[in-house]
Amino acid sequence: HHLAHLVDLLCTPTAPWLIALAGIGGIGKTALADAVVRQAILRDHFDDVGWVTAKQQVFGGQHGLRGVHQPALSADALIRALINQLLPTMPLTPSMTLAELQAQLCAHLNQRPHLIVVDNLETLTDLETLIDTLRDLANPTKFLLTSRTSLFHETDVYHYPVPELTQAWTLSLVRQEAQTRNLPDLRHASDSDLQPLVETVGGNPLAIRLVVGQCHLYALDVILENLRAARDQTMEQFYTYIYRQAWDALDETARRVLLVM
């Protein structure tokens, strides 16, 4: 019903022009946006589709991941990315100003409705940097944003909180992942046997997938006992805890291969 509601909202030729999918990390914002776009394309309502991602981290070789301490996506970067996607034959010269580029893109987006996803707008700084640009480019074009940050304070943004999976869907995902990873015992476990997993991990899809993956290495009761110690931490810390367990299970050669990858 989330998918159907959002597709209808996007394909209605009236406001809202800016729709934000909000929720904690791993809840499925990007996956939902992807599914929404694919369904919206079938409606044949939009002239074209664009997708731009704001990266919050960069990988620095042996130093690992480090945060980006400025807006991950500037207005200039957004406009240039959309021009490359939607107007690939438009000549760009180094002398063109941001205002000129924005005017060109705005004129194109105002002619026919487009659907544009801006993914991973994770901080308030990112939103405040882009919001005026998005408003200028919108109507009849619609923007679908994904963010961990609540956008309630922006009155013209349609805020759509992405909830956790229900218990029934969580159990279904556990069994689907168990089938995909060839874990027959987990796949055929009863609801009561899987209930501790649901209670410990919750209905967060990414966390569920990571925990099921660890069942290749550890017994489920061992995994859950370890996770209970981390359950009251933030979701980011919870992920770090899960990934640390996976890292600790690798030998030195496997760790080096993973870092190189």
Backbone as a ProteinNet text record, in pm:
[ID]
protein_1_A
[PRIMARY]
HHLAHLVDLLCTPTAPWLIALAGIGGIGKTALADAVVRQAILRDHFDDVGWVTAKQQVFGGQHGLRGVHQPALSADALIRALINQLLPTMPLTPSMTLAELQAQLCAHLNQRPHLIVVDNLETLTDLETLIDTLRDLANPTKFLLTSRTSLFHETDVYHYPVPELTQAWTLSLVRQEAQTRNLPDLRHASDSDLQPLVETVGGNPLAIRLVVGQCHLYALDVILENLRAARDQTMEQFYTYIYRQAWDALDETARRVLLVM
[TERTIARY]
81.1	0	85.4	210	301.4	333.7	363.9	399.7	285.3	165.9	50.4	21.1	28	-1.1	99.1	227.9	331	326.8	298.9	287.7	170.8	58.3	-56.5	-21.7	50.4	87.9	179	272.5	366	298.5	207	145.9	25	-8.1	-112.2	-51.1	-107	-43.9	-66.2	-64.2	-79	19.9	27	113	70	162.8	297.3	398.2	492.9	599.1	724.1	737.6	852.4	801.6	844.4	799.9	923.6	923.7	1040.4	1008.5	1083.9	1077.3	1178	1131.2	1218.7	1218.5	1333.2	1342.1	1485.7	1504.6	1637.8	1713.3	1844.7	1926.2	1883.7	1879.2	1846.1	1698.8	1612.8	1468.9	1408	1479.1	1430.2	1388.9	1440.6	1401.5	1440.9	1564.8	1612.1	1542.2	1523.2	1453.5	1310.2	1243.5	1107.4	1106.7	1202.1	1210.2	1230.4	1317.6	1342.7	1214.5	1142.5	1019	913.2	905.5	809.8	839.6	967.1	1005	969.4	998.6	969.3	818.9	737.9	592.5	543.9	601.7	560.1	591.3	703.7	739.9	631.3	572	468.5	343.2	323.5	206.4	223	344	372.8	332	353.4	316.9	435	556.7	674.7	751.9	806.9	884	1018.4	1078.4	1207.8	1227.7	1330.3	1359.7	1506.7	1534.4	1671.7	1692.6	1817.4	1848.8	1986.5	1994.1	2119.7	2134	2253.8	2279.5	2379.3	2348.1	2440.2	2522.2	2652.3	2738.3	2783	2766.8	2802.3	2939.8	2999.5	3128.9	3214.2	3343.3	3436.1	3530.7	3583.2	3672.4	3815.2	3894.9	4032.5	4134.7	4119.9	4218.7	4235.5	4359.6	4387.7	4320.3	4283.8	4221.2	4070.7	4017.7	3876.4	3783.3	3659.4	3557.2	3578.1	3557.4	3558.6	3441.3	3386.7	3268.7	3298.8	3195.4	3204.7	3149.9	3233.3	3196.6	3146	3097.8	3029.3	2907.1	2818.1	2702.8	2747.2	2690.2	2733.2	2691.3	2592.3	2544.7	2514.3	2595.6	2573	2471.8	2416.3	2323	2391.2	2516	2590.4	2606.3	2644.4	2662.8	2531	2422	2290.8	2251	2263.9	2223	2306.6	2437	2523.1	2493	2465.4	2432.4	2302.4	2202.8	2074.7	2086.3	2166.8	2188.7	2255.8	2354.1	2421.1	2324.5	2228.8	2134.4	2021.1	1965.2	1842.8	1867.9	1982.2	2017.6	2160.5	2183.7	2321.2	2385.9	2306.6	2363.9	2381.8	2341.4	2354.7	2502.4	2552.8	2692.8	2717.7	2815	2851.2	2990.6	3001.2	3130.6	3170.9	3301.6	3348.1	3301.6	3267.8	3229.3	3083	3003.6	2862.1	2847.8	2767.2	2745.8	2640.2	2632.5	2530.6	2391.3	2371.6	2240.9	2202.2	2298.3	2270.1	2236.4	2312	2284.4	2147.1	2115.1	1986.6	1872.3	1889.7	1785.1	1759.6	1866.7	1852.5	1778	1818.6	1754.6	1610.3	1585.6	1450.2	1357.5	1404.6	1322.7	1285.5	1381.1	1354.7	1253.4	1270.6	1182.1	1043.2	1031.2	900.3	815.5	878.8	805.1	720.1	779.6	712.6	747.1	655.2	685.1	793.9	890.4	994.5	983.4	1041.8	1050.2	1197.8	1235.6	1375.7	1388.4	1475.8	1505.1	1636.1	1634.1	1756.7	1772.8	1866.2	1880.5	1987.3	1964.5	2062.4	2087.2	1983.7	1997.1	1991.2	2101.7	2098.3	2106.5	2150.5	2167.2	2081.9	2055.6	1980.1	2056.8	2189.5	2271.8	2248.2	2239.8	2214.1	2081.7	1978.2	1846.9	1845	1899.7	1898.1	1977.4	2078.5	2159.3	2080.9	1991.5	1926.5	1781.2	1715	1569.9	1521.2	1587.5	1544.5	1562.6	1670.8	1694.3	1587	1552.5	1448.9	1315.1	1283.5	1157.2	1154.3	1267.7	1274.8	1257.2	1308.8	1303.5	1171.5	1096.9	973.6	856.3	752.1	625.9	643.1	605	533.5	623	754	846	830.6	840.2	830	961.7	990.5	1112.2	1076.8	1143.4	1130.3	1262.6	1260.7	1381	1384.5	1504	1516.9	1612	1574.1	1653.9	1629.2	1732.3	1714.8	1664	1663.7	1626.5	1480	1409	1269.7	1261.7	1167.3	1151.3	1019.2	966.1	837.4	840.2	957.5	965.2	953.4	966.2	946.9	802	719.9	575.2	532.1	614.3	574.2	631.6	696.7	749.3	653.3	611.1	522.1	607.4	590.9	674	610	684	631.3	726.6	696	784.2	774	887.6	890.5	899.4	797.6	796.9	876.3	901	958.4	858.8	910.2	822.9	736.4	616.3	533.5	596.4	548.7	604	587.5	472.5	447.2	544.4	566.2	657.5	802.3	835.1	969.9	998.6	903.1	919	931.3	852.6	859.9	997.7	1052.8	1185.2	1292.1	1282.2	1378.2	1380.2	1263.9	1256.1	1304	1272.3	1319.7	1471.9	1531.3	1676.6	1739.4	1674.8	1726.4	1724.3	1620.7	1613.5	1722.3	1739.4	1839.8	1980.5	2005.8	2139.9	2156.2	2055.5	2061	2082.2	1989.5	1988.6	1855.4	1843.9	1715	1658	1743.4	1692.7	1623	1682.1	1622.1	1496.8	1501.3	1386.1	1263.7	1282.8	1170	1140.5	1207.1	1181.4	1040.3	981.9	846.6	848.9	731.6	721.1	772.1	739.1	781.2	933.6	996.3	1141.7	1208.8	1141.9	1198.9	1161.3	1067.1	1020.4	1132.9	1228.2	1338.1	1418.6	1432.4	1503.9	1427.5	1295.2	1212.5	1216.5	1207.9	1207.7	1342.2	1450.1	1582.8	1620.3	1595.5	1639	1533.4	1405.7	1299.7	1272.3	1192.9	1151.6	1235.3	1366.3	1456.7	1513.5	1481.9	1520.1	1669.8	1750.8	1895.1	1950.5	1906.9	1954.1	1915.4	1793.4	1748	1838.4	1868.2	1950.5	2091.1	2146.3	2280.7	2284.3	2182	2178.3	2160.6	2070.8	2051.3	2181.3	2254.1	2380.4	2481.5	2476.8	2571.6	2540.7	2422.4	2385.5	2470	2545.1	2640.6	2755.9	2782.6	2900.8	2868.3	2752.4	2718.9	2578	2554.8	2419.6	2332.4	2203.8	2114.7	2109	2106.7	2097.9	2223.3	2338.4	2462	2455.7	2407.6	2395.3	2302.3	2187.7	2088.1	2138.8	2209.2	2262.7	2362.7	2444.9	2540.6	2469.8	2363.3	2294.2	2214.9	2167.7	2089.1	2171.3	2301.2	2388.1	2398.5	2370.2	2385.2	2251.2	2140.8	2009.8	1970.4	2017.8	1978.5	2065.6	2158.8	2241.8	2169.5	2228.4	2170.1	2178.3	2096.9	2097.3	2235.7	2305	2438.1	2533.8	2524.2	2609.6	2571.8	2442.3	2393.2	2452.9	2452.5	2514.3	2662.9	2730.1	2873.4	2901.6	2816.3	2831.4	2818.6	2717.6	2696.7	2814.5	2857.2	2969.3	3098	3115.7	3235	3239.1	3124	3120	3162	3114.1	3150.3	3300.1	3353	3495.7	3580.7	3539.3	3616.2	3620.7	3523.2	3519	3611.5	3667.5	3754.1	3898.3	3971.4	4114.9	4184.9	4316.3	4389.9	4386	4396.8	4392.8	4257.8	4149.6	4015.6	3994.7	4047.9	4035.4	4106.7	4224.4	4298.6	4224.6	4168.4	4091.7	3971	3902.8	3785.8	3823.9	3933.5	3978.1	4015.2	4080.7	4115.3	3990	3888.9	3763.9	3694.5
-120.3	0	126.7	117.6	231.7	262.2	158.1	172.6	234.9	182.3	232.9	378.4	411.2	549	647	612.2	703.2	718	610.4	619.7	710.3	694.7	782.2	927.6	950.4	1085.6	1149.3	1070.8	1122.6	1147.8	1063.5	1072.8	1165.6	1227.9	1329.9	1462.8	1528.9	1649.3	1774.9	1759.6	1873.8	1856.1	1955.5	1943.9	1821.5	1762	1811	1781	1872.4	1856.1	1793.6	1807.5	1752.5	1651.5	1527.3	1420	1357.7	1346.3	1296.3	1165.7	1060.5	934.8	943.2	935.8	954.7	829.8	799.5	684.8	654.7	565.7	530.7	453.5	443.5	371.5	226.2	178.1	38.9	6.8	106.5	80.6	52.8	91.4	60.3	181.4	298	420.5	413.6	377.5	371.1	258.6	145.1	33.4	72.8	143.7	189	290.6	384	483.2	414.3	313.8	239.4	172.6	108.6	40.5	140.6	255.3	358.9	410.6	436.9	487.6	386.6	259.4	156.8	147.5	159.9	156.9	284.4	398.1	524.2	527.6	467.2	462.9	391.8	289	213.4	296.4	401.1	488.1	579.1	590.3	674.6	820	865.7	1002.6	1097.9	1045.9	1131.9	1122.2	1235.6	1241.2	1170.7	1179.7	1116.9	1106.5	1031.1	1006.8	1037.8	1105.2	1129.3	1076.7	1041.5	988.6	1038.5	1110.5	1163.4	1121.1	1075.9	1030.4	1121.8	1157.9	1237.1	1141.5	1134.7	1043.8	1109.9	1038.5	1091.7	1046.5	948.2	896.6	868.7	873.1	832.9	730	641.9	536.7	579.4	584.5	631.4	522.3	411.8	305.2	245.8	244.6	182.8	257.1	382	460.1	433.7	355.4	318	432.6	423.8	523.7	649.1	763.1	888.3	973.6	1049.6	1129.6	1247.8	1296.2	1417.9	1531.4	1628.6	1730.2	1859.3	1850.7	1962.2	1904.2	1988.3	1931	1827	1708.3	1599.8	1623.1	1707.5	1735.8	1884.8	1958.4	2101.4	2123.4	2243.9	2277.5	2265.6	2307.9	2299.4	2154.2	2067.1	1925.4	1861.5	1895.4	1842.2	1883.2	2011.5	2062.5	2000.8	1991.9	1933.6	1784.9	1713.7	1571.5	1551.9	1636.5	1623.7	1663.6	1763.9	1802	1687.8	1623.6	1510.8	1395.7	1376.1	1265.9	1299.7	1419.5	1454.2	1534.2	1602.3	1682.3	1648.4	1524.5	1481.8	1553	1609.4	1677.7	1827.7	1877	2020.3	2055.7	2153.7	2192.1	2268.2	2222.2	2287.7	2348.6	2473.8	2540.8	2583.3	2589.5	2628.6	2767	2852.4	2989.1	3001.9	2894.7	2901.5	2909.5	3004.2	3022.6	2924.2	2909.5	2823.3	2872.6	3003.5	3059.9	3024.1	3026.9	2992.9	2845.1	2761.5	2618.6	2587.6	2649.9	2625.8	2673	2784.9	2836.6	2739.7	2683.8	2587.6	2463	2411.1	2290.5	2318.5	2432.1	2468.1	2477.5	2539.2	2551.4	2413.9	2320.4	2184.7	2112.3	2122.8	2051.6	2112.8	2239.4	2305.4	2270.8	2217.4	2185.7	2060	1958.6	1830.4	1777	1704.6	1652.3	1545.2	1559.3	1460.9	1409.5	1294.9	1239.5	1229.4	1294.5	1298.4	1252.5	1156	1106.9	1169.4	1226.4	1273.4	1186.5	1093.7	989	1026.1	983.3	997.8	1141.7	1222.5	1356.3	1340.4	1297.8	1249.4	1359	1479.6	1582.4	1704.2	1780.9	1905	2002.1	1998.3	2085.5	2057.8	1930	1894.5	1953.1	1936.3	1984.9	2136.3	2205.4	2351.7	2406.8	2331.8	2373.8	2362.9	2266	2233.2	2276	2303.8	2317	2425.8	2540.7	2647.9	2607.5	2536.9	2488.2	2388.7	2298	2198.7	2266.2	2365.7	2437.5	2506.2	2560	2628.8	2532	2410.8	2313	2236.3	2237.7	2158.2	2225.3	2142.5	2186.4	2220.8	2127.2	2000.4	1882.3	1902.5	1796.3	1768.4	1640.7	1602.1	1543.2	1571.3	1523.4	1427.3	1313.1	1214.4	1211.7	1251	1261.2	1147.6	1101	1007.1	1067.3	1056.8	1120.2	1053.7	1052.8	1010.2	1125.1	1244.7	1364.2	1398.7	1431.9	1474.3	1608.4	1619	1741.5	1811.2	1787.8	1845.9	1998.3	2056.8	2202.4	2268.3	2190.4	2243.9	2217.2	2320.8	2301.4	2256.6	2279.9	2238.7	2102.3	2034.5	1900.8	1798.3	1703.1	1597	1492.3	1484.9	1398.4	1260	1157.1	1020.8	931.8	907.7	822.6	675.8	615.2	473.8	390.2	310.2	236.5	106.9	47.2	-86.4	-186.6	-301.8	-408.7	-459.2	-501.9	-567.3	-701.7	-761.6	-890.6	-995.6	-996.8	-1097.2	-1080	-954.2	-930.1	-954.9	-929.9	-957.9	-1107.4	-1188.1	-1333.6	-1379.9	-1318.4	-1353.1	-1321.1	-1205.1	-1166.9	-1261.1	-1299.9	-1394.2	-1522.9	-1574.4	-1701.7	-1683.9	-1570.3	-1545.5	-1538.9	-1467.6	-1458	-1594.5	-1671.3	-1804.4	-1894.9	-1883	-1962.2	-1918.6	-1787	-1734.7	-1777.7	-1784.9	-1816.7	-1964.8	-2046.4	-2191.5	-2223.1	-2172.1	-2201.6	-2270.3	-2400	-2468.8	-2471.9	-2486	-2490.3	-2359.8	-2249.7	-2119.8	-2098	-2141.5	-2123.9	-2197.7	-2316.7	-2398.9	-2384.1	-2291.1	-2270.8	-2217.5	-2250	-2203.2	-2054.9	-1992.7	-1852.5	-1832.1	-1926.1	-1911.9	-1921.6	-2005.2	-2016.5	-1888.8	-1821	-1699.6	-1573.5	-1587.9	-1470.7	-1396.2	-1466	-1392.8	-1306.3	-1352.3	-1272.3	-1144.5	-1156.6	-1040.1	-941.4	-993.6	-906.7	-835.5	-902.4	-844.7	-745.9	-781.1	-700.5	-599.6	-634.5	-545.9	-565.8	-475.4	-489.1	-406.6	-397.7	-323.3	-419	-400.3	-498.7	-524.2	-418.2	-438.6	-516.4	-482.1	-553.4	-701.4	-728.4	-867.4	-942.6	-882.4	-949.6	-977	-881.4	-900.1	-1012.6	-1015.1	-1117.9	-1256.6	-1267.9	-1397.5	-1443.8	-1351.2	-1387.1	-1444.7	-1398.2	-1447.7	-1589.7	-1637.5	-1773.7	-1879	-1839.5	-1932.5	-1962.8	-1869.3	-1879.8	-1910.5	-1863	-1875.9	-1932.9	-1997.8	-2042.4	-1920.4	-1930.1	-1815.8	-1767.4	-1860	-1816.2	-1739.9	-1775.9	-1703.3	-1562.2	-1549.9	-1418.9	-1329.3	-1383.5	-1302.8	-1261	-1349.7	-1314.9	-1199.7	-1203.4	-1094.5	-964.5	-974.4	-854.2	-786.5	-864	-804.2	-699.9	-722	-627.9	-495.6	-499	-378.3	-316.4	-376.8	-336.3	-194.1	-146.8	-14.2	97.4	62.4	163.1	222.9	326.9	383.2	280.1	300.7	205.7	198.1	312.2	310.8	226.2	240.3	159.9	12.6	-13.1	-149.9	-216.6	-142.4	-194.4	-218.7	-122.9	-137.3	-264.4	-293.5	-413.7	-539.7	-539	-655.5	-672.6	-563.9	-571.6	-613.8	-569.7	-607.8	-758.8	-817.7	-963.1	-1033	-981.5	-1040.8	-1024.6	-905.7	-878.4	-972.8	-992.7	-1077.7	-1222.6	-1261.9	-1400.2	-1423.3	-1315.7	-1328.3	-1351.1	-1429.2	-1440.1	-1320.4	-1309.6	-1191	-1174.9	-1285.4	-1277.4	-1225.8	-1275.6	-1233	-1085	-1038.3	-897.1	-809.1	-851.2	-772.8	-769.6	-882.2	-888.3	-794.6	-796.7	-711.3	-563.5	-525.6	-386.3	-344.3	-434.1	-402.9	-385.4	-468	-457.6	-326.3
0	0	0	54.6	47.8	-98.7	-172.7	-313.9	-393.2	-376	-451.5	-417.8	-290.5	-248.7	-308.4	-303.9	-352.5	-504.6	-575.5	-721.8	-760.3	-693.2	-720.1	-692	-583.5	-544.3	-649.6	-700	-799.2	-934.1	-970.5	-1103.5	-1107	-995.4	-992.7	-1037.2	-1139.7	-1196.1	-1112.2	-982.4	-891.2	-776.7	-688.3	-570	-488.1	-409.8	-377.9	-487.2	-502.5	-601.5	-539.5	-408	-336.2	-234.2	-247.5	-158.8	-95.4	36.8	108.9	179.4	148.1	221	334.7	457.3	573.1	660	719.6	808.4	844.2	941.1	987.9	879.9	897.4	802.7	788.4	663.4	637	636.6	655.3	663.8	527.3	420.3	286.3	205	238.2	166.2	18	-7.6	-145.9	-221.7	-156.4	-220.8	-256.5	-165.6	-192.7	-306.5	-305.2	-413.2	-547.4	-550.1	-673.3	-724.3	-634.4	-673.1	-719.9	-652.5	-690.3	-831.1	-858.4	-990.9	-1100.2	-1075.4	-1176.2	-1204.1	-1099.3	-1119.5	-1188.6	-1151.4	-1211.5	-1360.5	-1401	-1542.1	-1623.1	-1564.7	-1634.7	-1659.4	-1580.3	-1599.1	-1721.5	-1772.4	-1889.1	-1864.7	-1741.9	-1706	-1720.5	-1702.1	-1700.8	-1831.8	-1872.2	-1995.7	-1980.2	-1861.4	-1836.7	-1685.6	-1648.7	-1506.5	-1480.2	-1367.7	-1324.5	-1183.9	-1152.5	-1018.9	-978.3	-867.5	-817.1	-671.4	-633.9	-497.7	-428.9	-304.4	-222.6	-137.1	-159.6	-84.5	45	155.1	286.3	332.5	263.1	305	182	198.5	93.5	152.4	65.3	111.6	87.6	193.5	184	198.1	123.3	125.5	262.9	313.2	442.1	557.2	534.8	641.7	651.6	557.7	564.4	528.2	577.8	547.8	631.2	568.4	644.4	598.8	690.7	662.3	572	504.5	424.3	509.9	541.9	639.9	575.5	453.9	390.8	321.6	268.3	199.5	97	106.2	18.7	-125.5	-147.1	-281.5	-291.6	-363.7	-381.9	-493.3	-498.6	-605.8	-741.2	-749.3	-874.9	-918.9	-825.3	-858.3	-900.1	-831.5	-866.8	-1007.6	-1038	-1169.2	-1280.3	-1260.5	-1362.6	-1383	-1274.7	-1286.4	-1364.3	-1336.8	-1406.4	-1553.4	-1582	-1721.8	-1798.1	-1735.6	-1799.7	-1827.3	-1735.4	-1752.7	-1849.5	-1834.5	-1906.4	-2033.8	-2041.3	-2159.3	-2202.3	-2241.3	-2268.4	-2387	-2477.5	-2594	-2571.2	-2454.6	-2427.5	-2410.6	-2488.7	-2474.8	-2344.4	-2268.3	-2143.2	-2158	-2121.6	-2127.2	-1986.8	-1961	-1827.1	-1785.2	-1884.6	-1851.7	-1807.8	-1824.6	-1787.7	-1636.3	-1590.6	-1447.2	-1397.1	-1265.4	-1205.9	-1242.2	-1241.4	-1275.8	-1419.4	-1511.4	-1651.8	-1665.5	-1597.1	-1601.5	-1544.3	-1432.2	-1367.6	-1456.1	-1522.8	-1611.5	-1726.9	-1782.8	-1893.2	-1846.8	-1731	-1679.2	-1641.2	-1579.6	-1538	-1658	-1766.9	-1887.1	-1941.9	-1935.6	-1985.6	-1897	-1764.6	-1672.2	-1666.9	-1704.9	-1703.7	-1824.8	-1929.6	-2051.2	-2035.1	-1974.1	-1954.8	-1816.4	-1752.8	-1619.1	-1621.8	-1535.3	-1513.9	-1370.6	-1347	-1211.7	-1175.5	-1065.7	-1025.7	-880.7	-858.5	-724.3	-677.4	-557.3	-492.5	-367.9	-375.5	-274.5	-170.6	-47.4	61.8	104.1	110.3	169.1	320.3	378.9	516.1	621.6	585.9	687.3	655.9	759.9	743.6	654.9	661	577.6	429.8	394.3	254.9	207.1	289.1	250.3	237.5	337.1	334.3	216.8	173.1	59.4	-71.1	-79.8	-206.9	-217.7	-107.5	-109.5	-204.3	-207.9	-297.5	-443.7	-472.9	-609.5	-650.1	-560.9	-591	-617	-537.4	-557.5	-693.8	-734.5	-863	-978.9	-964.2	-1072.9	-1077.3	-968.8	-959.4	-1029.8	-1053.3	-1114.4	-1262.5	-1349.6	-1327.1	-1289.4	-1289.2	-1248	-1098.9	-1063.3	-922.9	-874.5	-746.5	-683.7	-570.4	-571.2	-463.7	-388.9	-260.8	-180	-79	-44.4	66.8	169.1	296.3	401.4	535.8	619.4	758.2	844.5	788.9	863.5	839.4	944.7	932.7	860.3	768	690.3	722.1	840.9	877.5	875.3	900.6	908.3	771.2	663.1	527.8	488	492.7	480.5	341.8	239	104.5	65.9	161.4	137.2	197.9	116.4	163.2	235.2	365.8	449.2	458.9	417	420.6	500.6	628.2	710.1	668	641.8	603	730.5	759.9	886.8	878.9	994.7	996.9	938.3	898.3	852.8	968.1	935.2	1034.9	1071.7	1178.6	1220.2	1110.5	1046.2	942.2	825.5	783.7	672.4	713.2	839.4	887.5	881	926.4	919.3	774	687.1	545.5	487.8	526	477.4	531.1	657.7	715	633	602.1	528.1	383.6	324.5	187.9	183.3	279.7	285.6	315.7	402.8	435.2	312.4	230.6	107.2	9.7	-4.9	-96.9	-56.3	76.1	127.6	161.9	127.6	151.2	298.6	379.6	523.3	555.1	523.7	534.9	675.9	776.7	913.9	949.5	910.9	939.7	855.5	732.3	643.2	695.7	750.5	794.1	943.7	1010.7	1153.4	1174.3	1287.6	1318.5	1354.9	1353.3	1392.9	1535.4	1624.2	1763.4	1776	1692.7	1695.8	1645.5	1549.4	1491.3	1569.4	1662.5	1736.1	1808.7	1871.3	1936.4	1839.8	1715.5	1615.3	1585.8	1568.7	1539.9	1655.8	1776.6	1894.5	1913.3	1877.5	1898.2	1789.2	1664.1	1550.5	1508.8	1528.3	1481.6	1333.5	1275.5	1136.3	1041.3	1069	981.2	876.6	748.2	646	636.6	638.8	625	743.2	864.5	982.4	975.8	930.8	915.6	819.2	705.1	604.3	657.4	731.3	785.2	888.5	974.4	1079	1017.7	918.9	853.6	788.1	727.4	664	762	885.8	985.9	1032	997.6	1037.9	966.1	863	802.4	897.3	989.3	1074.8	1220.2	1265.6	1407.2	1422.9	1535.1	1568	1596.6	1563.9	1578.9	1722.9	1820.1	1959.6	2001.8	1945.8	1976.1	1918.9	1794.2	1730.1	1809.7	1848.6	1919.2	2056.6	2124.7	2256	2244	2139.5	2117.2	2080.3	2000.6	1954.6	2065.3	2160.6	2268.7	2344.7	2350.2	2420	2345.6	2213.3	2131.6	2094.5	2135.6	2084.5	2125.7	2239.4	2286.1	2227.9	2141.2	2077.6	1957.4	1897.7	1775.7	1664.3	1558.1	1447.3	1382.7	1371.6	1312.2	1396.3	1529.9	1617.4	1611.1	1593.2	1581.8	1458.1	1345.2	1223	1243.5	1309.4	1334.4	1413	1509.1	1591	1503.7	1415	1327.6	1232.7	1170.9	1076.8	1146.8	1271.7	1346.9	1368.1	1395.8	1412	1282.9	1170.2	1040.9	1015	1046.3	1027.2	1112.3	1236.8	1327.7	1280.1	1198.3	1149.9	1030.2	973.1	855.9	897.5	817.6	841.6	777.1	798.1	754.2	601.9	528.8	382.5	334.8	393.5	354	385.5	497.6	532.2	429.9	386.5	287.6	153.7	115.5	-9.6	-1.9	111.4	128.5	120.9	183.6	178.4	37.1	-37.1	-174.9	-259.5	-235.7	-310.2	-280.9
[MASK]
+++++++++++++++++++++++++++++++++++++++++++++++++++++++++++++++++++++++++++++++++++++++++++++++++++++++++++++++++++++++++++++++++++++++++++++++++++++++++++++++++++++++++++++++++++++++++++++++++++++++++++++++++++++++++++++++++++++++++++++++++++++++++++++++++++++

